[in-house]
Amino acid sequence: MTNMLAWIPFIEPVPNIGSWWPLLLLPLSIGLSLVYRAIRTKDLANYARDVTIMTMQIILAMAGLGIVFAIVVQWLVPLLPVT
Amino acid sequence: MTTEAANTGQQTFNPLAAICAWLIPGLGHWISGEKARGGLILLGIAFLWICGIFIGGLDAVDRSSDWLWFVAQAGSGPIAFAVNGLNERVIKSGNVGELIDAPAMRGQKIDKISTSMGIARANEYGILFTALAGLMNMIAILDAATRTKGERRREGEGT
């Protein structure tokens, strides 16, 4: 925690990112949705709704992919015969 | 775009909008009359850049070490070159942090690296945020350059 005191934001990388790095998917998907929906949404009155929906779609898709890969690696691959 | 092409909704390429969209994200749409859309594109690209530099520091943009990522980052325009220049002057020169010997194989030239350079997840995510900002701006550039007047009118009508 002490290395946080020496951290210079926007110059040096954030320290102690540790095991919470998957949470960075949230701002990443929000940023992507902000830009993509600004380009593709026809009526900008629906912009906030479209950004929210797309953000949720990205997060759910990534979580789904994570579950599928976890099943493959943790459950299916160990079932394969070892020769 | 010619008047005839604009009236028929035919797609043409508008180089001025493309150049403006590269120089400042959203400016291509702004000069085409879609000011709100241009502002939202700028907001989104700025959000990705601020998050990327916050997480990865200035070292998230490095033209010499991560040149292929830099190609994507450069899609955001001059900001990528500016941050790369800051990285050279602030981090790589040792103005912030300390320059130490980089690990090297026997017989290899030993390079100096900064103790403030980004490594592991923070560096990866910093690069990812800024590279995706560049790629998304490339989509915005293409959209600004090829958007027909008919599409803009539909937006105004709220369909």
gemmi code that builds the backbone of each chain (N, CA, C; Angstrom):
import gemmi

chains = {
    "A": [
        ("MET", (0.821, -1.218, 0.000), (0.000, 0.000, 0.000), (0.848, 1.258, 0.000)),
        ("THR", (2.063, 1.136, 0.570), (2.909, 2.332, 0.666), (3.333, 2.841, -0.711)),
        ("ASN", (3.410, 1.922, -1.706), (3.829, 2.392, -3.025), (2.766, 3.245, -3.700)),
        ("MET", (1.543, 3.249, -3.162), (0.503, 4.154, -3.672), (0.882, 5.606, -3.405)),
        ("LEU", (1.622, 5.845, -2.303), (1.997, 7.217, -1.943), (2.960, 7.816, -2.958)),
        ("ALA", (3.782, 6.973, -3.577), (4.768, 7.450, -4.530), (4.233, 7.499, -5.961)),
        ("TRP", (3.019, 7.037, -6.133), (2.445, 6.941, -7.489), (2.086, 8.322, -8.041)),
        ("ILE", (2.490, 8.580, -9.282), (2.113, 9.826, -9.955), (1.068, 9.460, -11.010)),
        ("PRO", (-0.212, 9.750, -10.775), (-1.259, 9.366, -11.730), (-1.041, 9.992, -13.103)),
        ("PHE", (-1.381, 9.258, -14.117), (-1.271, 9.656, -15.530), (0.177, 9.729, -16.017)),
        ("ILE", (1.150, 9.498, -15.147), (2.549, 9.425, -15.566), (3.017, 7.978, -15.415)),
        ("GLU", (2.804, 7.433, -14.226), (3.213, 6.063, -13.937), (1.994, 5.142, -13.955)),
        ("PRO", (2.207, 3.856, -14.259), (1.066, 2.917, -14.249), (0.505, 2.734, -12.851)),
        ("VAL", (-0.786, 2.446, -12.789), (-1.435, 2.289, -11.488), (-0.820, 1.087, -10.755)),
        ("PRO", (-0.380, 1.270, -9.500), (0.218, 0.144, -8.764), (-0.848, -0.745, -8.121)),
        ("ASN", (-0.424, -1.894, -7.662), (-1.313, -2.816, -6.928), (-2.569, -3.171, -7.704)),
        ("ILE", (-2.411, -3.427, -9.000), (-3.603, -3.771, -9.773), (-4.103, -5.163, -9.365)),
        ("GLY", (-3.170, -5.981, -8.885), (-3.486, -7.246, -8.235), (-4.444, -8.131, -8.993)),
        ("SER", (-5.431, -8.654, -8.270), (-6.344, -9.626, -8.870), (-7.643, -8.969, -9.334)),
        ("TRP", (-7.756, -7.638, -9.215), (-9.018, -7.004, -9.624), (-8.992, -6.520, -11.073)),
        ("TRP", (-7.959, -6.941, -11.845), (-7.878, -6.472, -13.230), (-9.089, -6.853, -14.094)),
        ("PRO", (-9.792, -8.007, -13.848), (-10.964, -8.285, -14.696), (-12.042, -7.197, -14.599)),
        ("LEU", (-12.060, -6.445, -13.484), (-13.064, -5.381, -13.346), (-12.844, -4.255, -14.353)),
        ("LEU", (-11.644, -4.195, -14.919), (-11.368, -3.149, -15.913), (-12.169, -3.370, -17.196)),
        ("LEU", (-12.782, -4.561, -17.319), (-13.659, -4.810, -18.466), (-14.827, -3.823, -18.472)),
        ("LEU", (-15.250, -3.386, -17.278), (-16.412, -2.486, -17.189), (-16.135, -1.128, -17.867)),
        ("PRO", (-15.069, -0.381, -17.451), (-14.818, 0.877, -18.170), (-14.469, 0.660, -19.641)),
        ("LEU", (-13.824, -0.471, -19.951), (-13.471, -0.747, -21.349), (-14.724, -0.896, -22.202)),
        ("SER", (-15.696, -1.666, -21.700), (-16.920, -1.870, -22.480), (-17.762, -0.594, -22.517)),
        ("ILE", (-17.718, 0.208, -21.455), (-18.443, 1.492, -21.471), (-17.837, 2.411, -22.540)),
        ("GLY", (-16.509, 2.482, -22.580), (-15.834, 3.333, -23.568), (-16.135, 2.912, -24.994)),
        ("LEU", (-16.071, 1.608, -25.249), (-16.368, 1.107, -26.593), (-17.815, 1.430, -26.974)),
        ("SER", (-18.730, 1.228, -26.029), (-20.145, 1.490, -26.313), (-20.395, 2.978, -26.540)),
        ("LEU", (-19.705, 3.834, -25.769), (-19.881, 5.285, -25.940), (-19.558, 5.706, -27.368)),
        ("VAL", (-18.450, 5.170, -27.897), (-18.038, 5.578, -29.253), (-18.909, 4.905, -30.308)),
        ("TYR", (-19.077, 3.588, -30.174), (-19.799, 2.862, -31.226), (-21.242, 3.343, -31.334)),
        ("ARG", (-21.887, 3.566, -30.199), (-23.286, 4.011, -30.230), (-23.400, 5.462, -30.717)),
        ("ALA", (-22.351, 6.262, -30.455), (-22.372, 7.638, -30.988), (-22.361, 7.610, -32.512)),
        ("ILE", (-21.717, 6.590, -33.087), (-21.649, 6.490, -34.550), (-22.923, 5.855, -35.104)),
        ("ARG", (-23.398, 4.787, -34.470), (-24.440, 3.963, -35.082), (-25.878, 4.320, -34.683)),
        ("THR", (-26.069, 4.915, -33.516), (-27.443, 5.220, -33.094), (-28.034, 6.305, -33.996)),
        ("LYS", (-29.176, 6.006, -34.590), (-29.763, 6.975, -35.531), (-30.371, 8.160, -34.784)),
        ("ASP", (-31.178, 7.862, -33.787), (-31.791, 8.934, -33.004), (-31.040, 9.059, -31.677)),
        ("LEU", (-30.325, 10.165, -31.514), (-29.472, 10.313, -30.328), (-30.273, 10.454, -29.030)),
        ("ALA", (-31.573, 10.577, -29.144), (-32.401, 10.584, -27.929), (-32.320, 9.232, -27.223)),
        ("ASN", (-32.022, 8.166, -28.017), (-31.914, 6.813, -27.441), (-30.479, 6.461, -27.067)),
        ("TYR", (-29.579, 7.440, -27.117), (-28.147, 7.165, -26.952), (-27.824, 6.487, -25.615)),
        ("ALA", (-28.312, 7.055, -24.515), (-27.983, 6.505, -23.188), (-28.494, 5.068, -23.055)),
        ("ARG", (-29.710, 4.834, -23.547), (-30.272, 3.482, -23.477), (-29.434, 2.504, -24.296)),
        ("ASP", (-29.052, 2.925, -25.519), (-28.266, 2.048, -26.395), (-26.892, 1.748, -25.804)),
        ("VAL", (-26.273, 2.778, -25.181), (-24.957, 2.566, -24.553), (-25.076, 1.551, -23.420)),
        ("THR", (-26.117, 1.691, -22.618), (-26.319, 0.763, -21.493), (-26.517, -0.662, -21.994)),
        ("ILE", (-27.358, -0.800, -23.024), (-27.633, -2.149, -23.557), (-26.348, -2.766, -24.117)),
        ("MET", (-25.595, -1.985, -24.910), (-24.388, -2.542, -25.520), (-23.339, -2.905, -24.461)),
        ("THR", (-23.226, -2.060, -23.419), (-22.284, -2.361, -22.333), (-22.649, -3.685, -21.671)),
        ("MET", (-23.927, -3.862, -21.394), (-24.373, -5.110, -20.762), (-24.130, -6.300, -21.690)),
        ("GLN", (-24.374, -6.098, -22.993), (-24.153, -7.187, -23.952), (-22.688, -7.624, -23.951)),
        ("ILE", (-21.768, -6.646, -23.957), (-20.334, -6.982, -23.973), (-19.963, -7.740, -22.697)),
        ("ILE", (-20.419, -7.223, -21.550), (-20.048, -7.851, -20.271), (-20.620, -9.272, -20.185)),
        ("LEU", (-21.882, -9.422, -20.581), (-22.496, -10.756, -20.521), (-21.822, -11.715, -21.499)),
        ("ALA", (-21.478, -11.205, -22.691), (-20.804, -12.064, -23.683), (-19.441, -12.509, -23.161)),
        ("MET", (-18.709, -11.597, -22.548), (-17.384, -11.946, -22.014), (-17.510, -12.930, -20.846)),
        ("ALA", (-18.512, -12.690, -19.987), (-18.729, -13.605, -18.869), (-19.119, -14.986, -19.397)),
        ("GLY", (-19.970, -15.006, -20.427), (-20.371, -16.275, -21.041), (-19.183, -17.018, -21.633)),
        ("LEU", (-18.334, -16.286, -22.356), (-17.134, -16.901, -22.925), (-16.235, -17.452, -21.822)),
        ("GLY", (-16.133, -16.685, -20.729), (-15.319, -17.129, -19.591), (-15.847, -18.432, -19.011)),
        ("ILE", (-17.176, -18.528, -18.892), (-17.786, -19.754, -18.347), (-17.546, -20.932, -19.292)),
        ("VAL", (-17.734, -20.684, -20.606), (-17.519, -21.762, -21.598), (-16.074, -22.261, -21.546)),
        ("PHE", (-15.121, -21.335, -21.534), (-13.714, -21.748, -21.498), (-13.376, -22.451, -20.179)),
        ("ALA", (-13.985, -21.982, -19.096), (-13.747, -22.632, -17.801), (-14.259, -24.071, -17.825)),
        ("ILE", (-15.440, -24.274, -18.434), (-15.988, -25.638, -18.538), (-15.060, -26.518, -19.374)),
        ("VAL", (-14.580, -25.960, -20.501), (-13.693, -26.738, -21.380), (-12.409, -27.123, -20.641)),
        ("VAL", (-11.803, -26.146, -19.979), (-10.489, -26.381, -19.365), (-10.607, -27.213, -18.086)),
        ("GLN", (-11.612, -26.893, -17.275), (-11.718, -27.547, -15.968), (-12.428, -28.904, -16.026)),
        ("TRP", (-13.323, -29.076, -16.980), (-14.176, -30.259, -16.963), (-13.969, -31.153, -18.190)),
        ("LEU", (-13.999, -30.587, -19.398), (-13.910, -31.408, -20.612), (-12.496, -31.919, -20.873)),
        ("VAL", (-11.511, -31.051, -20.757), (-10.137, -31.462, -21.055), (-9.666, -32.591, -20.129)),
        ("PRO", (-9.980, -32.553, -18.813), (-9.566, -33.682, -17.956), (-10.239, -35.011, -18.317)),
        ("LEU", (-11.374, -34.952, -19.060), (-12.050, -36.198, -19.460), (-11.359, -36.879, -20.638)),
        ("LEU", (-10.499, -36.153, -21.348), (-9.831, -36.722, -22.513), (-8.916, -37.865, -22.079)),
        ("PRO", (-8.884, -38.937, -22.878), (-8.024, -40.074, -22.502), (-6.543, -39.702, -22.610)),
        ("VAL", (-5.793, -40.160, -21.662), (-4.356, -39.913, -21.672), (-3.677, -41.139, -22.249)),
        ("THR", (-2.923, -40.958, -23.321), (-2.257, -42.113, -23.950), (-0.789, -42.155, -23.549)),
    ],
    "B": [
        ("MET", (-18.766, 16.106, -51.452), (-19.907, 15.385, -51.987), (-20.664, 16.282, -52.960)),
        ("THR", (-21.011, 15.727, -54.121), (-21.746, 16.529, -55.082), (-23.203, 16.660, -54.647)),
        ("THR", (-23.878, 17.693, -55.186), (-25.279, 17.901, -54.812), (-26.135, 16.720, -55.237)),
        ("GLU", (-25.826, 16.225, -56.460), (-26.600, 15.093, -56.967), (-26.424, 13.868, -56.072)),
        ("ALA", (-25.168, 13.609, -55.703), (-24.899, 12.455, -54.835), (-25.583, 12.617, -53.486)),
        ("ALA", (-25.576, 13.856, -52.982), (-26.205, 14.109, -51.681), (-27.705, 13.874, -51.744)),
        ("ASN", (-28.321, 14.332, -52.848), (-29.767, 14.197, -52.966), (-30.198, 12.749, -53.114)),
        ("THR", (-29.395, 11.967, -53.835), (-29.780, 10.581, -54.076), (-29.337, 9.657, -52.943)),
        ("GLY", (-28.567, 10.191, -51.986), (-28.095, 9.352, -50.894), (-26.935, 8.469, -51.315)),
        ("GLN", (-26.354, 8.738, -52.507), (-25.229, 7.930, -53.001), (-24.007, 8.162, -52.114)),
        ("GLN", (-23.275, 7.070, -51.811), (-22.146, 7.178, -50.904), (-20.911, 7.661, -51.648)),
        ("THR", (-20.320, 8.733, -51.159), (-19.064, 9.233, -51.711), (-18.083, 9.402, -50.559)),
        ("PHE", (-16.810, 9.662, -50.913), (-15.785, 9.815, -49.874), (-15.477, 11.296, -49.692)),
        ("ASN", (-15.561, 11.767, -48.462), (-15.296, 13.160, -48.145), (-13.951, 13.250, -47.413)),
        ("PRO", (-12.858, 13.563, -48.133), (-11.533, 13.541, -47.495), (-11.370, 14.588, -46.403)),
        ("LEU", (-12.030, 15.744, -46.545), (-11.907, 16.787, -45.520), (-12.456, 16.295, -44.174)),
        ("ALA", (-13.607, 15.629, -44.229), (-14.197, 15.086, -42.989), (-13.287, 14.027, -42.387)),
        ("ALA", (-12.650, 13.214, -43.252), (-11.753, 12.161, -42.751), (-10.546, 12.779, -42.052)),
        ("ILE", (-9.954, 13.798, -42.660), (-8.762, 14.446, -42.065), (-9.144, 15.111, -40.743)),
        ("CYS", (-10.277, 15.821, -40.745), (-10.720, 16.489, -39.510), (-11.003, 15.466, -38.410)),
        ("ALA", (-11.620, 14.340, -38.791), (-11.952, 13.307, -37.801), (-10.684, 12.682, -37.228)),
        ("TRP", (-9.610, 12.635, -38.013), (-8.351, 12.091, -37.486), (-7.666, 13.113, -36.576)),
        ("LEU", (-7.701, 14.387, -36.983), (-7.021, 15.418, -36.192), (-7.649, 15.555, -34.807)),
        ("ILE", (-8.968, 15.683, -34.766), (-9.691, 15.744, -33.487), (-10.881, 14.791, -33.599)),
        ("PRO", (-10.900, 13.719, -32.807), (-12.033, 12.780, -32.891), (-13.384, 13.504, -32.764)),
        ("GLY", (-14.267, 13.214, -33.695), (-15.596, 13.840, -33.679), (-15.708, 15.061, -34.560)),
        ("LEU", (-14.558, 15.647, -34.939), (-14.603, 16.884, -35.733), (-15.160, 16.631, -37.136)),
        ("GLY", (-14.939, 15.424, -37.653), (-15.469, 15.088, -38.983), (-16.979, 15.160, -39.021)),
        ("HIS", (-17.626, 14.654, -37.975), (-19.083, 14.736, -37.898), (-19.520, 16.166, -37.603)),
        ("TRP", (-18.732, 16.850, -36.778), (-19.050, 18.245, -36.395), (-19.130, 19.129, -37.634)),
        ("ILE", (-18.116, 19.042, -38.517), (-18.122, 19.918, -39.695), (-19.183, 19.504, -40.710)),
        ("SER", (-19.679, 18.253, -40.583), (-20.754, 17.816, -41.478), (-22.126, 18.220, -40.943)),
        ("GLY", (-22.134, 18.925, -39.820), (-23.396, 19.417, -39.266), (-23.952, 18.569, -38.143)),
        ("GLU", (-23.285, 17.430, -37.831), (-23.775, 16.563, -36.748), (-22.969, 16.861, -35.482)),
        ("LYS", (-23.265, 18.007, -34.887), (-22.450, 18.476, -33.758), (-22.610, 17.599, -32.530)),
        ("ALA", (-23.835, 17.189, -32.234), (-24.055, 16.349, -31.046), (-23.330, 15.015, -31.191)),
        ("ARG", (-23.428, 14.437, -32.393), (-22.774, 13.147, -32.635), (-21.258, 13.292, -32.517)),
        ("GLY", (-20.728, 14.361, -33.087), (-19.288, 14.612, -32.995), (-18.832, 14.774, -31.550)),
        ("GLY", (-19.627, 15.480, -30.758), (-19.294, 15.682, -29.347), (-19.291, 14.372, -28.573)),
        ("LEU", (-20.251, 13.496, -28.898), (-20.325, 12.207, -28.200), (-19.160, 11.303, -28.589)),
        ("ILE", (-18.745, 11.374, -29.857), (-17.574, 10.587, -30.288), (-16.336, 11.079, -29.547)),
        ("LEU", (-16.179, 12.394, -29.463), (-15.030, 12.961, -28.732), (-15.060, 12.522, -27.265)),
        ("LEU", (-16.240, 12.539, -26.688), (-16.388, 12.120, -25.287), (-15.933, 10.667, -25.100)),
        ("GLY", (-16.372, 9.793, -25.996), (-16.026, 8.373, -25.890), (-14.540, 8.122, -26.081)),
        ("ILE", (-13.957, 8.752, -27.100), (-12.514, 8.564, -27.360), (-11.704, 9.136, -26.189)),
        ("ALA", (-12.109, 10.303, -25.684), (-11.397, 10.904, -24.545), (-11.505, 10.002, -23.318)),
        ("PHE", (-12.674, 9.408, -23.102), (-12.871, 8.500, -21.966), (-11.895, 7.323, -22.034)),
        ("LEU", (-11.780, 6.715, -23.228), (-10.870, 5.574, -23.392), (-9.418, 5.995, -23.176)),
        ("TRP", (-9.050, 7.163, -23.691), (-7.664, 7.640, -23.526), (-7.350, 7.953, -22.066)),
        ("ILE", (-8.279, 8.633, -21.396), (-8.041, 8.987, -19.979), (-7.909, 7.717, -19.140)),
        ("CYS", (-8.798, 6.747, -19.369), (-8.706, 5.473, -18.631), (-7.388, 4.773, -18.947)),
        ("GLY", (-7.011, 4.741, -20.228), (-5.789, 4.047, -20.640), (-4.535, 4.635, -20.026)),
        ("ILE", (-4.439, 5.964, -20.031), (-3.246, 6.615, -19.469), (-3.269, 6.528, -17.941)),
        ("PHE", (-4.462, 6.581, -17.359), (-4.572, 6.452, -15.903), (-4.085, 5.065, -15.453)),
        ("ILE", (-4.485, 4.035, -16.187), (-4.121, 2.659, -15.797), (-2.670, 2.348, -16.173)),
        ("GLY", (-2.287, 2.660, -17.404), (-0.975, 2.240, -17.899), (0.116, 3.281, -17.808)),
        ("GLY", (-0.235, 4.516, -17.437), (0.766, 5.585, -17.412), (1.171, 5.984, -18.832)),
        ("LEU", (2.140, 6.874, -18.925), (2.573, 7.352, -20.243), (3.184, 6.224, -21.071)),
        ("ASP", (3.711, 5.201, -20.399), (4.371, 4.097, -21.098), (3.387, 3.231, -21.880)),
        ("ALA", (2.086, 3.505, -21.735), (1.098, 2.755, -22.515), (1.246, 3.045, -24.007)),
        ("VAL", (1.852, 4.172, -24.337), (2.073, 4.525, -25.746), (3.576, 4.565, -25.988)),
        ("ASP", (4.068, 3.581, -26.738), (5.506, 3.477, -26.973), (5.734, 3.045, -28.418)),
        ("ARG", (6.096, 4.020, -29.250), (6.220, 3.741, -30.684), (7.348, 2.765, -30.992)),
        ("SER", (8.433, 2.797, -30.219), (9.571, 1.933, -30.539), (9.391, 0.505, -30.017)),
        ("SER", (8.871, 0.355, -28.803), (8.737, -0.993, -28.223), (7.457, -1.695, -28.666)),
        ("ASP", (6.375, -0.941, -28.766), (5.074, -1.539, -29.114), (4.566, -0.908, -30.406)),
        ("TRP", (5.360, -1.036, -31.471), (5.047, -0.261, -32.683), (3.747, -0.708, -33.341)),
        ("LEU", (3.433, -2.016, -33.243), (2.207, -2.484, -33.894), (0.975, -1.947, -33.153)),
        ("TRP", (1.068, -1.906, -31.819), (-0.012, -1.293, -31.038), (-0.097, 0.192, -31.360)),
        ("PHE", (1.072, 0.800, -31.606), (1.065, 2.237, -31.875), (0.316, 2.550, -33.173)),
        ("VAL", (0.363, 1.627, -34.141), (-0.385, 1.829, -35.395), (-1.871, 2.010, -35.069)),
        ("ALA", (-2.375, 1.147, -34.166), (-3.780, 1.265, -33.759), (-4.007, 2.549, -32.958)),
        ("GLN", (-3.085, 2.854, -32.031), (-3.246, 4.057, -31.195), (-3.236, 5.321, -32.043)),
        ("ALA", (-2.439, 5.308, -33.114), (-2.322, 6.493, -33.974), (-3.629, 6.805, -34.698)),
        ("GLY", (-4.569, 5.856, -34.708), (-5.879, 6.133, -35.294), (-6.620, 7.238, -34.565)),
        ("SER", (-6.212, 7.510, -33.330), (-6.847, 8.587, -32.554), (-6.339, 9.959, -32.946)),
        ("GLY", (-5.288, 9.998, -33.750), (-4.779, 11.290, -34.193), (-3.536, 11.734, -33.455)),
        ("PRO", (-3.265, 13.036, -33.451), (-2.015, 13.564, -32.895), (-1.813, 13.255, -31.415)),
        ("ILE", (-2.871, 12.958, -30.682), (-2.709, 12.670, -29.240), (-1.771, 11.482, -29.025)),
        ("ALA", (-1.815, 10.488, -29.928), (-0.945, 9.312, -29.781), (0.523, 9.724, -29.914)),
        ("PHE", (0.804, 10.608, -30.877), (2.181, 11.069, -31.077), (2.624, 11.941, -29.894)),
        ("ALA", (1.697, 12.739, -29.371), (2.019, 13.604, -28.234), (2.344, 12.779, -26.997)),
        ("VAL", (1.532, 11.752, -26.714), (1.778, 10.913, -25.529), (3.069, 10.120, -25.706)),
        ("ASN", (3.334, 9.649, -26.937), (4.594, 8.946, -27.193), (5.790, 9.877, -26.942)),
        ("GLY", (5.655, 11.129, -27.372), (6.727, 12.101, -27.132), (6.929, 12.358, -25.646)),
        ("LEU", (5.822, 12.438, -24.907), (5.918, 12.623, -23.447), (6.580, 11.416, -22.793)),
        ("ASN", (6.244, 10.227, -23.285), (6.862, 9.006, -22.754), (8.389, 9.063, -22.944)),
        ("GLU", (8.810, 9.483, -24.135), (10.259, 9.578, -24.411), (10.928, 10.596, -23.478)),
        ("ARG", (10.263, 11.741, -23.285), (10.887, 12.838, -22.529), (10.778, 12.671, -21.012)),
        ("VAL", (9.725, 12.020, -20.563), (9.487, 11.946, -19.109), (9.927, 10.601, -18.528)),
        ("ILE", (9.470, 9.493, -19.138), (9.751, 8.164, -18.557), (11.096, 7.627, -19.056)),
        ("LYS", (11.238, 7.536, -20.386), (12.427, 6.869, -20.939), (13.709, 7.660, -20.697)),
        ("SER", (13.592, 8.964, -20.529), (14.789, 9.771, -20.289), (15.215, 9.727, -18.818)),
        ("GLY", (14.344, 9.200, -17.950), (14.671, 9.100, -16.532), (14.307, 10.344, -15.736)),
        ("ASN", (13.542, 11.267, -16.332), (13.115, 12.449, -15.579), (12.181, 12.080, -14.425)),
        ("VAL", (11.393, 11.030, -14.629), (10.578, 10.477, -13.541), (11.046, 9.046, -13.342)),
        ("GLY", (11.252, 8.645, -12.095), (11.770, 7.304, -11.822), (13.286, 7.262, -11.996)),
        ("GLU", (13.783, 6.060, -12.068), (15.233, 5.871, -12.110), (15.562, 4.931, -13.265)),
        ("LEU", (16.664, 5.193, -13.959), (17.063, 4.306, -15.053), (17.937, 3.186, -14.489)),
        ("ILE", (17.541, 1.958, -14.773), (18.297, 0.799, -14.287), (18.639, -0.111, -15.469)),
        ("ASP", (19.554, -1.046, -15.254), (19.921, -1.979, -16.315), (18.796, -2.976, -16.547)),
        ("ALA", (18.456, -3.172, -17.814), (17.438, -4.163, -18.148), (18.067, -5.549, -18.127)),
        ("PRO", (17.284, -6.565, -17.775), (17.825, -7.931, -17.831), (18.241, -8.261, -19.269)),
        ("ALA", (19.392, -8.900, -19.420), (19.870, -9.234, -20.767), (20.608, -10.562, -20.731)),
        ("MET", (20.594, -11.254, -21.874), (21.351, -12.501, -22.003), (22.837, -12.164, -22.048)),
        ("ARG", (23.654, -13.151, -21.718), (25.100, -12.925, -21.744), (25.534, -12.566, -23.168)),
        ("GLY", (26.325, -11.526, -23.276), (26.816, -11.100, -24.586), (25.926, -10.063, -25.253)),
        ("GLN", (24.705, -9.914, -24.734), (23.803, -8.924, -25.322), (24.085, -7.549, -24.736)),
        ("LYS", (23.732, -6.530, -25.528), (23.890, -5.166, -25.055), (22.866, -4.910, -23.935)),
        ("ILE", (23.326, -4.282, -22.850), (22.423, -4.007, -21.730), (21.765, -2.646, -21.945)),
        ("ASP", (20.438, -2.665, -22.026), (19.685, -1.417, -22.183), (19.323, -0.857, -20.815)),
        ("LYS", (19.026, 0.434, -20.810), (18.531, 1.075, -19.587), (17.002, 1.156, -19.668)),
        ("ILE", (16.351, 0.799, -18.577), (14.894, 0.950, -18.521), (14.535, 1.747, -17.276)),
        ("SER", (13.377, 2.380, -17.339), (12.934, 3.210, -16.219), (12.184, 2.366, -15.192)),
        ("THR", (12.344, 2.718, -13.938), (11.567, 2.042, -12.893), (10.097, 2.454, -12.960)),
        ("SER", (9.787, 3.491, -13.751), (8.394, 3.948, -13.888), (7.715, 3.380, -15.127)),
        ("MET", (8.394, 2.500, -15.836), (7.750, 1.941, -17.027), (6.653, 0.951, -16.615)),
        ("GLY", (5.679, 0.778, -17.495), (4.558, -0.098, -17.193), (4.903, -1.542, -17.489)),
        ("ILE", (4.445, -2.445, -16.620), (4.631, -3.876, -16.846), (3.333, -4.613, -16.516)),
        ("ALA", (3.254, -5.831, -16.994), (2.156, -6.749, -16.677), (0.779, -6.165, -16.982)),
        ("ARG", (-0.205, -6.437, -16.120), (-1.608, -6.098, -16.421), (-1.818, -4.605, -16.653)),
        ("ALA", (-1.189, -3.773, -15.829), (-1.409, -2.329, -15.965), (-0.974, -1.864, -17.348)),
        ("ASN", (0.173, -2.347, -17.804), (0.668, -1.969, -19.124), (-0.239, -2.528, -20.223)),
        ("GLU", (-0.638, -3.789, -20.071), (-1.489, -4.423, -21.084), (-2.817, -3.688, -21.227)),
        ("TYR", (-3.426, -3.356, -20.096), (-4.722, -2.670, -20.157), (-4.575, -1.234, -20.655)),
        ("GLY", (-3.497, -0.569, -20.267), (-3.259, 0.785, -20.781), (-3.141, 0.780, -22.287)),
        ("ILE", (-2.380, -0.179, -22.811), (-2.222, -0.306, -24.266), (-3.566, -0.641, -24.913)),
        ("LEU", (-4.304, -1.584, -24.284), (-5.577, -2.029, -24.861), (-6.586, -0.877, -24.957)),
        ("PHE", (-6.724, -0.105, -23.891), (-7.665, 1.032, -23.887), (-7.309, 2.019, -24.998)),
        ("THR", (-6.026, 2.402, -25.091), (-5.640, 3.433, -26.053), (-5.687, 2.906, -27.491)),
        ("ALA", (-5.328, 1.617, -27.675), (-5.386, 1.045, -29.021), (-6.837, 0.926, -29.485)),
        ("LEU", (-7.727, 0.529, -28.580), (-9.142, 0.436, -28.950), (-9.720, 1.824, -29.244)),
        ("ALA", (-9.230, 2.844, -28.525), (-9.666, 4.216, -28.836), (-9.292, 4.563, -30.273)),
        ("GLY", (-8.074, 4.195, -30.670), (-7.639, 4.460, -32.037), (-8.454, 3.701, -33.061)),
        ("LEU", (-8.734, 2.432, -32.780), (-9.509, 1.625, -33.728), (-10.949, 2.138, -33.842)),
        ("MET", (-11.527, 2.535, -32.697), (-12.889, 3.071, -32.743), (-12.923, 4.398, -33.500)),
        ("ASN", (-11.845, 5.193, -33.355), (-11.822, 6.455, -34.099), (-11.676, 6.209, -35.597)),
        ("MET", (-11.001, 5.107, -35.969), (-10.921, 4.775, -37.401), (-12.315, 4.497, -37.963)),
        ("ILE", (-13.160, 3.833, -37.154), (-14.549, 3.605, -37.580), (-15.262, 4.954, -37.731)),
        ("ALA", (-15.007, 5.861, -36.752), (-15.643, 7.189, -36.810), (-15.153, 7.968, -38.038)),
        ("ILE", (-13.864, 7.806, -38.368), (-13.308, 8.491, -39.543), (-14.016, 8.006, -40.810)),
        ("LEU", (-14.127, 6.687, -40.948), (-14.801, 6.122, -42.127), (-16.256, 6.570, -42.187)),
        ("ASP", (-16.909, 6.603, -41.028), (-18.314, 7.006, -40.990), (-18.469, 8.478, -41.384)),
        ("ALA", (-17.575, 9.325, -40.844), (-17.657, 10.753, -41.165), (-17.389, 10.989, -42.648)),
        ("ALA", (-16.477, 10.202, -43.220), (-16.090, 10.425, -44.615), (-17.096, 9.864, -45.607)),
        ("THR", (-17.866, 8.875, -45.200), (-18.762, 8.222, -46.170), (-20.237, 8.416, -45.859)),
        ("ARG", (-20.559, 9.131, -44.790), (-21.966, 9.312, -44.403), (-22.670, 10.189, -45.434)),
        ("THR", (-23.794, 9.734, -45.917), (-24.529, 10.507, -46.915), (-25.433, 11.529, -46.231)),
        ("LYS", (-25.814, 12.525, -47.007), (-26.689, 13.559, -46.455), (-28.032, 12.968, -46.037)),
        ("GLY", (-28.461, 11.937, -46.780), (-29.722, 11.273, -46.455), (-29.702, 10.684, -45.059)),
        ("GLU", (-28.549, 10.090, -44.681), (-28.430, 9.508, -43.350), (-28.493, 10.591, -42.287)),
        ("ARG", (-27.876, 11.735, -42.580), (-27.895, 12.838, -41.605), (-29.315, 13.373, -41.433)),
        ("ARG", (-30.041, 13.422, -42.555), (-31.401, 13.949, -42.473), (-32.273, 13.011, -41.644)),
        ("ARG", (-32.085, 11.687, -41.858), (-32.860, 10.721, -41.081), (-32.620, 10.886, -39.598)),
        ("GLU", (-31.342, 11.153, -39.246), (-31.005, 11.343, -37.831), (-31.774, 12.531, -37.268)),
        ("GLY", (-31.821, 13.618, -38.049), (-32.518, 14.810, -37.607), (-34.006, 14.576, -37.425)),
        ("GLU", (-34.543, 13.668, -38.244), (-35.978, 13.380, -38.159), (-36.292, 12.399, -37.032)),
        ("GLY", (-35.231, 11.808, -36.471), (-35.425, 10.904, -35.343), (-35.961, 9.545, -35.725)),
        ("THR", (-35.622, 9.066, -36.930), (-36.069, 7.731, -37.321), (-34.991, 6.714, -37.049)),
    ],
}
model = gemmi.Model(1)
for chain_id, residues in chains.items():
    chain = gemmi.Chain(chain_id)
    for i, (resn, *xyz) in enumerate(residues, 1):
        res = gemmi.Residue()
        res.name, res.seqid = resn, gemmi.SeqId(i, " ")
        for name, pos in zip(("N", "CA", "C"), xyz):
            atom = gemmi.Atom()
            atom.name, atom.element = name, gemmi.Element(name[0])
            atom.pos, atom.b_iso = gemmi.Position(*pos), 0.0
            res.add_atom(atom)
        chain.add_residue(res)
    model.add_chain(chain)
structure = gemmi.Structure()
structure.add_model(model)
structure.setup_entities()
